[in-house]
């Protein structure tokens, strides 16, 4: 498919900034991001925080939630940028599936997409403890990006973070460049068309901006960096075309949250659903998009900074000790059971998944 065909191909409904919806969709359409307050109760947030801490402690590396002297990298499983956990099958821990199945959380995405028939990504969580990353560290520097291919110029995806702990200006978290989604087409197909690789823009849903691209984007009308602050139980949403990054905590509070993203089940193909079924069977983490599953979990032990040996957490577990117990709603969100009207799609996917050779199963994913 050519660039022009992909630009014209829209697989999700658009939000109209000129329409008043009377809810979070107004800010999402106009600014590219929003906060939906009070999606989960404080009591539920406290429970999920406790279960996440128990997961960290279960590796037996010395971390203790009530002892800040144990809050160090060598006492924790490997994470990305100081607290983004997407290895060890964390996306399939029971607490993650219970969280994804929260009715009021799912309801926000149902309102967004206009359907209750949704699929969710097998994404991870963020437990960023203070003091792990210092100002001036390489990991403290901004890493502005979008989680969407330049070939998809429409609102292809809306990403989410369910915040579980008080998150203020110094507590790390989501940084967004306001209204940057409005300049997506102009950036990739006009001002910086010269940057397109010889083989065209990648179909992979990630783009890291160059310094030159960022300078131009930051100079656009309405473009302003903003640290999104949130209360426990708030849901952060952003259009995947919005330039953003995650900042580490620089205060004394941890950042504790989970990545959540749901999309209409009708968007997935039988081939991709077959991959999704396989990845669930293997208890593998995926990216955020529930309709474009790709494996995040590495085929080798994660690299531990300053450690030459095998990651000790990898020796404890590579997938959950027990498979999660899913309710009827969760089974549908996971892609394990069909929604009414999609039975044929699921039958085709199951046939494809069952016929896939074992060696192909091992190769499936982002690291191919």
TADA-V716327 format. One record per residue. RES is the residue in one letter. PHI is phi as a letter, one per 30 degrees, with the letter a starting at -180 (none if undefined). PSI is psi in radians with two decimals (none if undefined). Layout:
res->RES phi->PHI psi->PSI
res->RES phi->PHI psi->PSI
This chain:
res->X phi->none psi->2.33
res->X phi->d psi->2.93
res->X phi->e psi->-0.81
res->X phi->d psi->-0.62
res->X phi->d psi->-0.70
res->X phi->d psi->-0.65
res->X phi->d psi->-0.69
res->X phi->d psi->-0.32
res->X phi->d psi->1.98
res->X phi->c psi->2.04
res->X phi->c psi->0.06
res->X phi->b psi->2.67
res->X phi->d psi->2.57
res->X phi->c psi->2.62
res->X phi->c psi->2.32
res->X phi->c psi->2.01
res->X phi->d psi->-0.24
res->X phi->c psi->-0.06
res->X phi->c psi->2.44
res->X phi->c psi->1.99
res->X phi->c psi->-0.43
res->X phi->i psi->0.31
res->X phi->a psi->-2.82
res->X phi->e psi->-0.37
res->X phi->d psi->-0.42
res->X phi->d psi->-0.89
res->X phi->d psi->-0.67
res->X phi->d psi->-0.74
res->X phi->d psi->-0.70
res->X phi->d psi->-0.69
res->X phi->c psi->-0.27
res->X phi->j psi->-0.07
res->X phi->a psi->2.88
res->X phi->a psi->2.93
res->X phi->b psi->2.20
res->X phi->c psi->1.90
res->X phi->d psi->2.62
res->X phi->i psi->0.65
res->X phi->d psi->-0.63
res->X phi->c psi->2.63
res->X phi->d psi->2.80
res->X phi->d psi->-0.64
res->X phi->d psi->-0.74
res->X phi->d psi->-0.69
res->X phi->d psi->-0.79
res->X phi->d psi->-0.69
res->X phi->d psi->-0.77
res->X phi->d psi->-0.65
res->X phi->d psi->-0.77
res->X phi->d psi->-0.72
res->X phi->d psi->-0.61
res->X phi->d psi->-0.74
res->X phi->d psi->-0.66
res->X phi->d psi->-0.64
res->X phi->d psi->-0.79
res->X phi->d psi->-0.76
res->X phi->d psi->-0.49
res->X phi->d psi->-0.25
res->X phi->d psi->-0.27
res->X phi->i psi->0.51
res->X phi->c psi->-0.01
res->X phi->j psi->-0.13
res->X phi->d psi->2.32
res->X phi->b psi->2.18
res->X phi->e psi->-0.55
res->X phi->c psi->0.12
res->X phi->b psi->1.63
res->X phi->e psi->-0.37
res->X phi->d psi->-0.26
res->X phi->c psi->0.05
res->X phi->d psi->1.35
res->X phi->b psi->2.75
res->X phi->e psi->-0.70
res->X phi->d psi->-0.25
res->X phi->c psi->0.17
res->X phi->b psi->2.68
res->X phi->d psi->2.81
res->X phi->d psi->2.36
res->X phi->b psi->3.01
res->X phi->c psi->2.26
res->X phi->h psi->0.75
res->X phi->i psi->0.14
res->X phi->l psi->-0.01
res->X phi->d psi->1.88
res->X phi->c psi->2.04
res->X phi->b psi->0.38
res->X phi->c psi->-3.11
res->X phi->i psi->0.33
res->X phi->i psi->0.42
res->X phi->e psi->-0.50
res->X phi->d psi->-0.22
res->X phi->c psi->0.19
res->X phi->d psi->2.65
res->X phi->e psi->-0.68
res->X phi->d psi->-0.55
res->X phi->d psi->-0.69
res->X phi->d psi->-0.62
res->X phi->d psi->-0.71
res->X phi->d psi->-0.82
res->X phi->d psi->-0.43
res->X phi->c psi->-0.01
res->X phi->e psi->2.12
res->X phi->e psi->-0.75
res->X phi->d psi->-0.45
res->X phi->d psi->-0.86
res->X phi->d psi->-0.62
res->X phi->d psi->-0.56
res->X phi->d psi->-0.68
res->X phi->d psi->-0.52
res->X phi->d psi->-0.71
res->X phi->d psi->-0.72
res->X phi->d psi->-0.84
res->X phi->c psi->-0.17
res->X phi->i psi->0.44
res->X phi->a psi->2.62
res->X phi->c psi->-0.08
res->X phi->d psi->1.57
res->X phi->b psi->2.70
res->X phi->c psi->2.51
res->X phi->c psi->2.59
res->X phi->d psi->2.69
res->X phi->c psi->1.05
res->X phi->d psi->3.12
res->X phi->c psi->-2.70
res->X phi->b psi->3.00
res->X phi->b psi->2.08
res->X phi->b psi->1.48
res->X phi->c psi->1.95
res->X phi->d psi->2.51
res->X phi->d psi->2.74
res->X phi->i psi->-0.18
res->X phi->d psi->-0.62
res->X phi->c psi->2.22
res->X phi->c psi->2.67
res->X phi->e psi->2.33
res->X phi->j psi->-0.31
res->X phi->d psi->2.65
res->X phi->e psi->-0.69
res->X phi->d psi->-0.17
res->X phi->d psi->-0.19
res->X phi->d psi->2.57
res->X phi->e psi->2.59
res->X phi->b psi->1.15
res->X phi->d psi->2.32
res->X phi->a psi->2.99
res->X phi->b psi->2.54
res->X phi->c psi->0.93
res->X phi->a psi->2.38
res->X phi->d psi->2.48
res->X phi->e psi->-0.31
res->X phi->d psi->-0.27
res->X phi->c psi->1.79
res->X phi->c psi->-0.09
res->X phi->c psi->-3.11
res->X phi->d psi->1.39
res->X phi->d psi->-0.53
res->X phi->a psi->2.60
res->X phi->b psi->2.05
res->X phi->d psi->2.78
res->X phi->b psi->2.64
res->X phi->b psi->2.17
res->X phi->c psi->1.99
res->X phi->d psi->2.37
res->X phi->c psi->-0.29
res->X phi->b psi->2.63
res->X phi->e psi->2.22
res->X phi->b psi->1.75
res->X phi->c psi->-2.95
res->X phi->e psi->-0.54
res->X phi->c psi->0.13
res->X phi->c psi->0.23
res->X phi->i psi->2.87
res->X phi->k psi->-2.77
res->X phi->d psi->2.19
res->X phi->c psi->2.24
res->X phi->b psi->2.56
res->X phi->c psi->1.82
res->X phi->e psi->2.36
res->X phi->i psi->0.27
res->X phi->d psi->-0.36
res->X phi->d psi->-0.39
res->X phi->d psi->-0.26
res->X phi->c psi->0.25
res->X phi->d psi->-0.89
res->X phi->d psi->-0.77
res->X phi->d psi->-0.68
res->X phi->d psi->-0.91
res->X phi->d psi->-0.44
res->X phi->c psi->0.09
res->X phi->b psi->-1.36
res->X phi->d psi->-0.63
res->X phi->b psi->0.54
res->X phi->d psi->-0.47
res->X phi->d psi->-0.37
res->X phi->d psi->-0.10
res->X phi->d psi->2.24
res->X phi->e psi->2.82
res->X phi->e psi->-0.65
res->X phi->d psi->0.11
res->X phi->j psi->2.96
res->X phi->d psi->2.53
res->X phi->d psi->2.61
res->X phi->d psi->-0.19
res->X phi->d psi->2.38
res->X phi->d psi->1.19
res->X phi->a psi->2.43
res->X phi->b psi->2.12
res->X phi->c psi->2.21
res->X phi->d psi->2.47
res->X phi->d psi->2.89
res->X phi->e psi->-0.69
res->X phi->d psi->-0.74
res->X phi->d psi->-0.70
res->X phi->d psi->-0.69
res->X phi->e psi->-0.75
res->X phi->d psi->-0.78
res->X phi->d psi->-0.69
res->X phi->d psi->-0.30
res->X phi->d psi->-0.03
res->X phi->d psi->2.63
res->X phi->e psi->2.28
res->X phi->i psi->-0.19
res->X phi->d psi->2.13
res->X phi->a psi->2.31
res->X phi->d psi->2.40
res->X phi->b psi->2.24
res->X phi->d psi->2.07
res->X phi->d psi->2.03
res->X phi->c psi->2.67
res->X phi->a psi->2.69
res->X phi->c psi->2.84
res->X phi->e psi->2.32
res->X phi->j psi->-0.10
res->X phi->d psi->2.56
res->X phi->c psi->2.16
res->X phi->c psi->2.26
res->X phi->b psi->2.50
res->X phi->a psi->2.48
res->X phi->d psi->2.28
res->X phi->d psi->-0.15
res->X phi->d psi->-0.14
res->X phi->d psi->2.25
res->X phi->d psi->2.28
res->X phi->a psi->3.00
res->X phi->a psi->2.90
res->X phi->c psi->2.28
res->X phi->c psi->2.57
res->X phi->d psi->2.73
res->X phi->d psi->2.35
res->X phi->c psi->0.06
res->X phi->c psi->-2.48
res->X phi->c psi->-0.05
res->X phi->c psi->2.56
res->X phi->d psi->2.83
res->X phi->c psi->2.15
res->X phi->b psi->2.11
res->X phi->a psi->2.99
res->X phi->b psi->2.56
res->X phi->c psi->2.20
res->X phi->b psi->2.34
res->X phi->a psi->2.13
res->X phi->b psi->2.49
res->X phi->b psi->2.80
res->X phi->e psi->2.29
res->X phi->d psi->-0.45
res->X phi->d psi->-0.22
res->X phi->d psi->-0.29
res->X phi->d psi->2.60
res->X phi->c psi->2.82
res->X phi->e psi->-0.66
res->X phi->d psi->-0.76
res->X phi->d psi->-0.60
res->X phi->d psi->-0.63
res->X phi->d psi->-0.73
res->X phi->d psi->-0.70
res->X phi->d psi->-0.76
res->X phi->d psi->-0.73
res->X phi->d psi->-0.78
res->X phi->d psi->-0.60
res->X phi->d psi->-0.78
res->X phi->e psi->-0.63
res->X phi->d psi->-0.03
res->X phi->h psi->0.78
res->X phi->c psi->2.50
res->X phi->d psi->2.61
res->X phi->b psi->3.12
res->X phi->d psi->-3.04
res->X phi->d psi->-0.63
res->X phi->d psi->2.00
res->X phi->d psi->-0.21
res->X phi->c psi->-0.09
res->X phi->b psi->1.21
res->X phi->d psi->2.21
res->X phi->b psi->2.57
res->X phi->d psi->2.21
res->X phi->c psi->-0.67
res->X phi->e psi->2.30
res->X phi->d psi->2.62
res->X phi->d psi->-0.11
res->X phi->b psi->2.84
res->X phi->e psi->2.46
res->X phi->e psi->2.62
res->X phi->d psi->2.19
res->X phi->c psi->2.13
res->X phi->e psi->2.28
res->X phi->i psi->0.28
res->X phi->b psi->2.10
res->X phi->d psi->-0.37
res->X phi->d psi->-3.05
res->X phi->d psi->2.42
res->X phi->e psi->2.06
res->X phi->d psi->-0.52
res->X phi->d psi->-0.57
res->X phi->d psi->-0.56
res->X phi->d psi->-0.41
res->X phi->d psi->-0.86
res->X phi->a psi->2.55
res->X phi->c psi->-0.35
res->X phi->b psi->2.93
res->X phi->e psi->2.57
res->X phi->d psi->-0.57
res->X phi->b psi->2.48
res->X phi->d psi->2.52
res->X phi->d psi->2.61
res->X phi->c psi->2.06
res->X phi->c psi->2.35
res->X phi->d psi->3.13
res->X phi->d psi->-0.72
res->X phi->d psi->-0.76
res->X phi->d psi->-0.64
res->X phi->d psi->-0.67
res->X phi->d psi->-0.72
res->X phi->d psi->-0.61
res->X phi->d psi->-0.29
res->X phi->j psi->0.18
res->X phi->d psi->-0.47
res->X phi->b psi->2.54
res->X phi->d psi->2.65
res->X phi->d psi->2.71
res->X phi->e psi->2.30
res->X phi->j psi->-0.21
res->X phi->c psi->0.31
res->X phi->d psi->-0.71
res->X phi->d psi->-0.73
res->X phi->e psi->-0.75
res->X phi->d psi->-0.66
res->X phi->d psi->-0.74
res->X phi->d psi->-0.75
res->X phi->d psi->-0.74
res->X phi->d psi->-0.63
res->X phi->d psi->-0.77
res->X phi->d psi->-0.78
res->X phi->d psi->-0.71
res->X phi->d psi->-0.52
res->X phi->d psi->-0.16
res->X phi->d psi->2.19
res->X phi->e psi->2.63
res->X phi->e psi->-0.68
res->X phi->d psi->-0.55
res->X phi->d psi->-0.61
res->X phi->d psi->-0.73
res->X phi->d psi->-0.42
res->X phi->c psi->-0.20
res->X phi->d psi->2.37
res->X phi->k psi->-3.10
res->X phi->d psi->-0.48
res->X phi->d psi->0.10
res->X phi->d psi->none
